[in-house]
Amino acid sequence: MRLGKVKLGFPFPSAFTIFARKIEEMNNDILLEIRDLHASVGDKEILKGIDLTIKKGEIHAVMGPNGAGKSTLSSVLTGKPLYTVTSGSIEFCGQDLLAMSPEERSWAGIFMSFQYPVEIPGVTITNFMKTAINAKRKANGEDPIKGGDFLKLMREKMAFVQMRPEFAKREVNVGFSGGEKKRNEIFQMAMLDPTLAILDETDSGLDVDALRIVAEGVRALHTPEKSAIVITHYKRLLDYIVPDIVHILKDGKIVKTAGRELVDEIEEKGYDIF
């Protein structure tokens, strides 16, 4: 009897293959990676070596005293021209974020809720949002949204953030109270459905009811694939939006990173201990 050749091989992946796959999976989970970031305004250096990694689904809080560089960090992430990156790197979804224009960053899925939302006289919220959504769709190779679909989406998201329907016809933020402006910011976030939301002191000027509505909106939009950076001075916002990781930014550097318990430590002892 003649026997055929027996093909030898490993019936299961090797330990090295399994390890390599796990490393790849971990890398794929990284949404934003900042390495040794330095940034300045004019001749003044504000960020002095920031290292920060955010994975999909994580909520990171960035806290610190006035002048620490918190808003500078958010401005650099969104591409505000006033700030110059002098060294370091930022990758978003594996792409070089610093090579993108502010518009491209928005189309890629980055959204920032401003501390002081600006008024845009002559532009209604409806026109503003339709233009923004269609610009993002065009960048992603999609056709413009149909009128009926847009109006349905807008009604859903306005109800979601408890925004009255008549606001759709109003000019963007013109004559709005502080709480209405912040609510409009979260409405825009709901409409644009970003991958990374940056909330730059969104709690500033809000009463308890408005803060709760804003926080509920942020929590409801959060998914395992989407992340958020919450920039704040105070604990009260983080009682509603509970962070996975908390960073203390001081004098342009992250001086401590820990879990939610760090918020309580700051509340008790202040920033001087860092």
C-alpha atoms as a printed R data frame, in Angstrom:
    type eleno elety resid chain resno       x      y      z
1   ATOM     1    CA   MET     A     1   0.000  0.000  0.000
2   ATOM     2    CA   ARG     A     2   1.326  3.384 -1.000
3   ATOM     3    CA   LEU     A     3   0.945  6.233  1.373
4   ATOM     4    CA   GLY     A     4   0.668  9.830  0.135
5   ATOM     5    CA   LYS     A     5   2.753 12.593  1.521
6   ATOM     6    CA   VAL     A     6   1.646 13.897  4.848
7   ATOM     7    CA   LYS     A     7   1.520 17.681  5.044
8   ATOM     8    CA   LEU     A     8   2.818 18.884  8.348
9   ATOM     9    CA   GLY     A     9   1.720 22.175  9.870
10  ATOM    10    CA   PHE     A    10   0.329 23.866 12.911
11  ATOM    11    CA   PRO     A    11  -3.424 23.270 13.323
12  ATOM    12    CA   PHE     A    12  -3.704 26.408 15.500
13  ATOM    13    CA   PRO     A    13  -2.175 29.907 15.289
14  ATOM    14    CA   SER     A    14   1.232 30.157 16.914
15  ATOM    15    CA   ALA     A    15   1.703 32.117 20.132
16  ATOM    16    CA   PHE     A    16   3.489 34.817 18.147
17  ATOM    17    CA   THR     A    17   0.580 35.107 15.683
18  ATOM    18    CA   ILE     A    18  -1.921 35.441 18.538
19  ATOM    19    CA   PHE     A    19   0.261 38.090 20.196
20  ATOM    20    CA   ALA     A    20   0.591 40.019 16.916
21  ATOM    21    CA   ARG     A    21  -3.168 39.953 16.423
22  ATOM    22    CA   LYS     A    22  -3.747 41.247 19.943
23  ATOM    23    CA   ILE     A    23  -1.288 44.107 19.359
24  ATOM    24    CA   GLU     A    24  -3.085 44.961 16.108
25  ATOM    25    CA   GLU     A    25  -6.453 44.897 17.866
26  ATOM    26    CA   MET     A    26  -5.120 47.209 20.585
27  ATOM    27    CA   ASN     A    27  -3.788 49.621 17.964
28  ATOM    28    CA   ASN     A    28  -7.100 49.546 16.132
29  ATOM    29    CA   ASP     A    29  -8.817 50.568 19.365
30  ATOM    30    CA   ILE     A    30  -6.784 53.783 19.558
31  ATOM    31    CA   LEU     A    31  -8.799 56.736 18.344
32  ATOM    32    CA   LEU     A    32  -6.479 59.615 19.190
33  ATOM    33    CA   GLU     A    33  -2.779 59.513 19.968
34  ATOM    34    CA   ILE     A    34  -0.822 62.619 20.955
35  ATOM    35    CA   ARG     A    35   2.936 62.346 21.330
36  ATOM    36    CA   ASP     A    36   5.244 64.996 22.864
37  ATOM    37    CA   LEU     A    37   3.052 67.845 21.631
38  ATOM    38    CA   HIS     A    38   4.459 71.368 21.907
39  ATOM    39    CA   ALA     A    39   2.434 74.393 20.790
40  ATOM    40    CA   SER     A    40   2.742 78.136 21.079
41  ATOM    41    CA   VAL     A    41   1.029 81.438 20.396
42  ATOM    42    CA   GLY     A    42   3.553 83.838 18.939
43  ATOM    43    CA   ASP     A    43   6.721 83.480 21.011
44  ATOM    44    CA   LYS     A    44   4.935 82.018 24.048
45  ATOM    45    CA   GLU     A    45   5.014 78.255 24.455
46  ATOM    46    CA   ILE     A    46   1.805 76.986 26.045
47  ATOM    47    CA   LEU     A    47   1.838 73.210 25.542
48  ATOM    48    CA   LYS     A    48   5.154 71.771 26.704
49  ATOM    49    CA   GLY     A    49   5.110 68.102 25.838
50  ATOM    50    CA   ILE     A    50   1.637 66.540 25.939
51  ATOM    51    CA   ASP     A    51   1.273 62.750 25.706
52  ATOM    52    CA   LEU     A    52  -2.280 61.439 25.541
53  ATOM    53    CA   THR     A    53  -3.888 58.275 24.166
54  ATOM    54    CA   ILE     A    54  -7.650 57.906 23.833
55  ATOM    55    CA   LYS     A    55  -9.245 54.613 22.881
56  ATOM    56    CA   LYS     A    56 -12.621 54.067 21.279
57  ATOM    57    CA   GLY     A    57 -15.468 54.452 23.738
58  ATOM    58    CA   GLU     A    58 -13.482 56.301 26.393
59  ATOM    59    CA   ILE     A    59 -14.429 59.561 28.080
60  ATOM    60    CA   HIS     A    60 -11.422 61.579 29.220
61  ATOM    61    CA   ALA     A    61 -11.666 64.584 31.513
62  ATOM    62    CA   VAL     A    62  -8.982 67.275 31.321
63  ATOM    63    CA   MET     A    63  -8.858 69.503 34.385
64  ATOM    64    CA   GLY     A    64  -6.504 72.182 35.607
65  ATOM    65    CA   PRO     A    65  -6.196 75.780 36.776
66  ATOM    66    CA   ASN     A    66  -6.663 78.823 34.542
67  ATOM    67    CA   GLY     A    67  -3.865 79.254 32.032
68  ATOM    68    CA   ALA     A    68  -2.823 75.598 32.179
69  ATOM    69    CA   GLY     A    69  -3.313 75.057 28.439
70  ATOM    70    CA   LYS     A    70  -6.639 73.199 28.396
71  ATOM    71    CA   SER     A    71  -8.346 75.349 25.756
72  ATOM    72    CA   THR     A    72  -5.096 75.516 23.798
73  ATOM    73    CA   LEU     A    73  -5.136 71.733 23.566
74  ATOM    74    CA   SER     A    74  -8.683 71.714 22.201
75  ATOM    75    CA   SER     A    75  -7.827 74.522 19.759
76  ATOM    76    CA   VAL     A    76  -4.811 72.628 18.443
77  ATOM    77    CA   LEU     A    77  -6.907 69.478 17.979
78  ATOM    78    CA   THR     A    78  -9.455 71.380 15.901
79  ATOM    79    CA   GLY     A    79  -6.851 73.306 13.904
80  ATOM    80    CA   LYS     A    80  -7.328 76.869 15.104
81  ATOM    81    CA   PRO     A    81  -4.813 78.943 13.079
82  ATOM    82    CA   LEU     A    82  -3.767 81.132 16.013
83  ATOM    83    CA   TYR     A    83  -1.796 78.231 17.522
84  ATOM    84    CA   THR     A    84   1.455 76.866 16.096
85  ATOM    85    CA   VAL     A    85   2.545 73.287 16.716
86  ATOM    86    CA   THR     A    86   6.327 73.448 17.096
87  ATOM    87    CA   SER     A    87   6.968 69.728 17.630
88  ATOM    88    CA   GLY     A    88   5.222 66.441 18.330
89  ATOM    89    CA   SER     A    89   2.545 64.463 16.531
90  ATOM    90    CA   ILE     A    90  -1.199 63.793 16.621
91  ATOM    91    CA   GLU     A    91  -2.834 60.803 14.964
92  ATOM    92    CA   PHE     A    92  -6.604 60.500 14.656
93  ATOM    93    CA   CYS     A    93  -7.949 57.146 13.441
94  ATOM    94    CA   GLY     A    94  -4.447 56.389 12.206
95  ATOM    95    CA   GLN     A    95  -4.190 59.585 10.142
96  ATOM    96    CA   ASP     A    96  -1.903 62.582 10.614
97  ATOM    97    CA   LEU     A    97  -4.260 65.115 12.153
98  ATOM    98    CA   LEU     A    98  -1.792 67.991 11.872
99  ATOM    99    CA   ALA     A    99  -1.781 67.610  8.087
100 ATOM   100    CA   MET     A   100  -5.549 68.224  7.937
101 ATOM   101    CA   SER     A   101  -7.329 71.563  7.616
102 ATOM   102    CA   PRO     A   102  -9.952 72.449 10.249
103 ATOM   103    CA   GLU     A   103 -12.682 71.480  7.770
104 ATOM   104    CA   GLU     A   104 -11.073 68.120  7.063
105 ATOM   105    CA   ARG     A   105 -10.834 67.419 10.784
106 ATOM   106    CA   SER     A   106 -14.539 68.091 11.140
107 ATOM   107    CA   TRP     A   107 -15.377 65.873  8.173
108 ATOM   108    CA   ALA     A   108 -13.183 63.145  9.666
109 ATOM   109    CA   GLY     A   109 -15.341 63.154 12.805
110 ATOM   110    CA   ILE     A   110 -14.011 65.725 15.277
111 ATOM   111    CA   PHE     A   111 -16.443 68.143 16.896
112 ATOM   112    CA   MET     A   112 -15.867 70.837 19.503
113 ATOM   113    CA   SER     A   113 -18.466 72.472 21.701
114 ATOM   114    CA   PHE     A   114 -17.150 75.964 22.420
115 ATOM   115    CA   GLN     A   115 -16.899 77.638 25.778
116 ATOM   116    CA   TYR     A   116 -18.256 80.825 24.190
117 ATOM   117    CA   PRO     A   117 -20.383 79.904 21.135
118 ATOM   118    CA   VAL     A   118 -20.388 82.670 18.525
119 ATOM   119    CA   GLU     A   119 -23.417 84.345 16.987
120 ATOM   120    CA   ILE     A   120 -23.877 84.101 13.209
121 ATOM   121    CA   PRO     A   121 -26.341 86.837 12.156
122 ATOM   122    CA   GLY     A   122 -28.275 86.175  8.956
123 ATOM   123    CA   VAL     A   123 -27.796 82.383  9.027
124 ATOM   124    CA   THR     A   124 -30.619 80.238 10.364
125 ATOM   125    CA   ILE     A   125 -29.951 77.082 12.332
126 ATOM   126    CA   THR     A   126 -31.667 75.084  9.577
127 ATOM   127    CA   ASN     A   127 -29.422 76.442  6.819
128 ATOM   128    CA   PHE     A   128 -26.332 76.180  8.994
129 ATOM   129    CA   MET     A   129 -26.919 72.532  9.846
130 ATOM   130    CA   LYS     A   130 -27.916 71.491  6.331
131 ATOM   131    CA   THR     A   131 -24.754 73.083  4.927
132 ATOM   132    CA   ALA     A   132 -22.583 71.395  7.568
133 ATOM   133    CA   ILE     A   133 -24.138 67.965  7.062
134 ATOM   134    CA   ASN     A   134 -23.905 68.126  3.271
135 ATOM   135    CA   ALA     A   135 -20.271 69.254  3.427
136 ATOM   136    CA   LYS     A   136 -19.470 66.206  5.549
137 ATOM   137    CA   ARG     A   137 -21.446 63.929  3.237
138 ATOM   138    CA   LYS     A   138 -19.649 65.310  0.189
139 ATOM   139    CA   ALA     A   139 -16.258 64.716  1.836
140 ATOM   140    CA   ASN     A   140 -17.316 61.107  2.473
141 ATOM   141    CA   GLY     A   141 -18.470 60.617 -1.116
142 ATOM   142    CA   GLU     A   142 -22.193 60.684 -0.280
143 ATOM   143    CA   ASP     A   143 -25.030 62.510 -2.018
144 ATOM   144    CA   PRO     A   144 -26.640 65.539 -0.320
145 ATOM   145    CA   ILE     A   145 -29.249 64.648  2.274
146 ATOM   146    CA   LYS     A   146 -32.827 64.740  1.010
147 ATOM   147    CA   GLY     A   147 -34.967 67.588  2.315
148 ATOM   148    CA   GLY     A   148 -37.494 65.324  4.005
149 ATOM   149    CA   ASP     A   149 -34.807 63.199  5.651
150 ATOM   150    CA   PHE     A   150 -33.038 66.311  6.907
151 ATOM   151    CA   LEU     A   151 -36.171 67.809  8.457
152 ATOM   152    CA   LYS     A   152 -37.012 64.493 10.118
153 ATOM   153    CA   LEU     A   153 -33.479 64.221 11.532
154 ATOM   154    CA   MET     A   154 -33.597 67.808 12.740
155 ATOM   155    CA   ARG     A   155 -36.920 67.325 14.530
156 ATOM   156    CA   GLU     A   156 -35.608 64.177 16.220
157 ATOM   157    CA   LYS     A   157 -32.408 65.797 17.446
158 ATOM   158    CA   MET     A   158 -34.129 68.989 18.625
159 ATOM   159    CA   ALA     A   159 -36.518 66.903 20.698
160 ATOM   160    CA   PHE     A   160 -33.557 64.894 21.928
161 ATOM   161    CA   VAL     A   161 -31.939 67.989 23.519
162 ATOM   162    CA   GLN     A   162 -35.302 69.519 24.491
163 ATOM   163    CA   MET     A   163 -34.946 72.380 22.017
164 ATOM   164    CA   ARG     A   164 -38.147 74.065 20.857
165 ATOM   165    CA   PRO     A   165 -38.953 73.561 17.124
166 ATOM   166    CA   GLU     A   166 -39.190 77.310 16.460
167 ATOM   167    CA   PHE     A   167 -35.453 77.602 17.099
168 ATOM   168    CA   ALA     A   168 -34.884 76.015 13.687
169 ATOM   169    CA   LYS     A   169 -35.843 79.312 12.031
170 ATOM   170    CA   ARG     A   170 -33.732 81.495 14.315
171 ATOM   171    CA   GLU     A   171 -30.305 82.846 13.466
172 ATOM   172    CA   VAL     A   172 -27.466 80.836 14.974
173 ATOM   173    CA   ASN     A   173 -27.081 81.839 18.640
174 ATOM   174    CA   VAL     A   174 -28.419 85.364 18.008
175 ATOM   175    CA   GLY     A   175 -30.316 86.487 21.104
176 ATOM   176    CA   PHE     A   176 -29.811 83.099 22.778
177 ATOM   177    CA   SER     A   177 -29.272 82.794 26.525
178 ATOM   178    CA   GLY     A   178 -26.110 81.079 27.735
179 ATOM   179    CA   GLY     A   179 -27.997 77.841 28.318
180 ATOM   180    CA   GLU     A   180 -29.669 77.996 24.896
181 ATOM   181    CA   LYS     A   181 -26.302 78.457 23.200
182 ATOM   182    CA   LYS     A   182 -24.873 75.421 24.955
183 ATOM   183    CA   ARG     A   183 -27.959 73.379 24.159
184 ATOM   184    CA   ASN     A   184 -27.586 74.395 20.516
185 ATOM   185    CA   GLU     A   185 -23.990 73.144 20.622
186 ATOM   186    CA   ILE     A   186 -25.135 69.696 21.788
187 ATOM   187    CA   PHE     A   187 -27.867 69.741 19.128
188 ATOM   188    CA   GLN     A   188 -25.184 70.361 16.481
189 ATOM   189    CA   MET     A   189 -23.169 67.491 17.919
190 ATOM   190    CA   ALA     A   190 -26.201 65.205 17.702
191 ATOM   191    CA   MET     A   191 -26.781 66.209 14.080
192 ATOM   192    CA   LEU     A   192 -23.163 65.731 12.987
193 ATOM   193    CA   ASP     A   193 -22.641 62.501 14.962
194 ATOM   194    CA   PRO     A   194 -18.872 62.905 15.556
195 ATOM   195    CA   THR     A   195 -16.397 60.171 16.425
196 ATOM   196    CA   LEU     A   196 -14.582 62.425 18.896
197 ATOM   197    CA   ALA     A   197 -16.448 65.156 20.772
198 ATOM   198    CA   ILE     A   198 -14.468 67.851 22.585
199 ATOM   199    CA   LEU     A   199 -16.431 69.752 25.217
200 ATOM   200    CA   ASP     A   200 -14.496 72.884 26.121
201 ATOM   201    CA   GLU     A   201 -15.904 74.089 29.457
202 ATOM   202    CA   THR     A   202 -19.444 73.401 28.284
203 ATOM   203    CA   ASP     A   203 -20.634 73.766 31.878
204 ATOM   204    CA   SER     A   204 -19.586 77.441 31.994
205 ATOM   205    CA   GLY     A   205 -22.601 79.649 32.714
206 ATOM   206    CA   LEU     A   206 -25.138 76.823 32.931
207 ATOM   207    CA   ASP     A   207 -27.715 76.416 35.652
208 ATOM   208    CA   VAL     A   208 -28.406 72.965 37.073
209 ATOM   209    CA   ASP     A   209 -31.309 72.145 34.731
210 ATOM   210    CA   ALA     A   210 -29.435 73.191 31.583
211 ATOM   211    CA   LEU     A   211 -26.355 71.304 32.759
212 ATOM   212    CA   ARG     A   212 -28.402 68.159 33.239
213 ATOM   213    CA   ILE     A   213 -29.927 68.376 29.754
214 ATOM   214    CA   VAL     A   214 -26.537 68.949 28.135
215 ATOM   215    CA   ALA     A   215 -24.996 66.059 30.071
216 ATOM   216    CA   GLU     A   216 -27.871 63.717 29.221
217 ATOM   217    CA   GLY     A   217 -27.392 64.547 25.560
218 ATOM   218    CA   VAL     A   218 -23.676 63.795 25.705
219 ATOM   219    CA   ARG     A   219 -24.259 60.505 27.522
220 ATOM   220    CA   ALA     A   220 -26.955 59.400 25.082
221 ATOM   221    CA   LEU     A   221 -24.700 60.075 22.084
222 ATOM   222    CA   HIS     A   222 -21.820 58.098 23.578
223 ATOM   223    CA   THR     A   223 -21.229 54.624 22.090
224 ATOM   224    CA   PRO     A   224 -18.437 52.003 22.269
225 ATOM   225    CA   GLU     A   225 -17.057 53.435 19.010
226 ATOM   226    CA   LYS     A   226 -17.116 57.105 20.025
227 ATOM   227    CA   SER     A   227 -15.066 59.036 22.531
228 ATOM   228    CA   ALA     A   228 -15.109 62.391 24.265
229 ATOM   229    CA   ILE     A   229 -12.731 64.872 25.865
230 ATOM   230    CA   VAL     A   230 -14.420 66.881 28.607
231 ATOM   231    CA   ILE     A   231 -12.504 70.025 29.588
232 ATOM   232    CA   THR     A   232 -13.649 71.597 32.834
233 ATOM   233    CA   HIS     A   233 -12.541 73.327 36.026
234 ATOM   234    CA   TYR     A   234 -15.222 71.857 38.208
235 ATOM   235    CA   LYS     A   235 -16.552 68.593 39.538
236 ATOM   236    CA   ARG     A   236 -20.235 69.238 38.885
237 ATOM   237    CA   LEU     A   237 -20.180 68.404 35.151
238 ATOM   238    CA   LEU     A   238 -18.293 65.188 35.888
239 ATOM   239    CA   ASP     A   239 -21.044 64.149 38.295
240 ATOM   240    CA   TYR     A   240 -23.259 63.889 35.190
241 ATOM   241    CA   ILE     A   241 -20.705 62.822 32.567
242 ATOM   242    CA   VAL     A   242 -18.600 60.272 34.422
243 ATOM   243    CA   PRO     A   243 -15.101 60.016 32.918
244 ATOM   244    CA   ASP     A   244 -13.097 56.838 32.496
245 ATOM   245    CA   ILE     A   245  -9.804 58.696 32.845
246 ATOM   246    CA   VAL     A   246  -8.952 62.069 34.390
247 ATOM   247    CA   HIS     A   247  -5.887 64.155 33.502
248 ATOM   248    CA   ILE     A   248  -4.512 67.154 35.369
249 ATOM   249    CA   LEU     A   249  -2.996 69.735 33.038
250 ATOM   250    CA   LYS     A   250  -0.737 72.295 34.658
251 ATOM   251    CA   ASP     A   251   1.751 74.688 33.092
252 ATOM   252    CA   GLY     A   252   1.367 73.056 29.700
253 ATOM   253    CA   LYS     A   253   1.989 69.488 30.860
254 ATOM   254    CA   ILE     A   254  -0.128 66.576 32.055
255 ATOM   255    CA   VAL     A   255   1.143 66.178 35.607
256 ATOM   256    CA   LYS     A   256  -1.148 63.365 36.739
257 ATOM   257    CA   THR     A   257  -3.494 60.793 35.208
258 ATOM   258    CA   ALA     A   258  -5.851 58.589 37.187
259 ATOM   259    CA   GLY     A   259  -9.445 57.393 37.399
260 ATOM   260    CA   ARG     A   260 -12.622 59.124 38.566
261 ATOM   261    CA   GLU     A   261 -11.289 59.305 42.119
262 ATOM   262    CA   LEU     A   262  -8.903 62.073 41.030
263 ATOM   263    CA   VAL     A   263 -11.880 64.440 40.657
264 ATOM   264    CA   ASP     A   264 -12.716 64.049 44.343
265 ATOM   265    CA   GLU     A   265  -9.088 64.636 45.286
266 ATOM   266    CA   ILE     A   266  -9.073 67.910 43.362
267 ATOM   267    CA   GLU     A   267 -12.357 68.952 44.958
268 ATOM   268    CA   GLU     A   268 -10.886 68.376 48.409
269 ATOM   269    CA   LYS     A   269  -7.304 69.632 47.981
270 ATOM   270    CA   GLY     A   270  -7.260 71.832 44.850
271 ATOM   271    CA   TYR     A   271  -4.607 71.955 42.146
272 ATOM   272    CA   ASP     A   272  -1.748 73.194 44.324
273 ATOM   273    CA   ILE     A   273  -0.871 69.664 45.407
274 ATOM   274    CA   PHE     A   274   0.249 68.774 41.878
